[in-house]
């Protein structure tokens, strides 16, 4: 862990995480510091479609694929292939970003 990051964590007003860890009890984000550098795969899924390979090969610049979502519908956010949230697309300094609007709890993913 970098020295700069350690200093930031000392100044961090960490939220409490109930029942986190093997020992149970309340933990803070600082207690989770050993896993902060573990890489995770994050996907923001705008929508899905099925297409035949022949049609896929005919696509070119400017082609449009119809997805299974409507404009304004929430997108799905996956962490390590697990649905964890829904959100909206936002623009931040001329870049696309995602803001989470709903956290998905176990069993709520339907």
Beta strands, then each sheet from edge to edge (+ up, - down):
strand 1: 16-18
strand 2: 26-28
strand 3: 42-45
strand 4: 75-79
strand 5: 82-92
strand 6: 95-103
sheet 1: 1+ 2-
sheet 2: 3+ 4- 5+ 6-
end
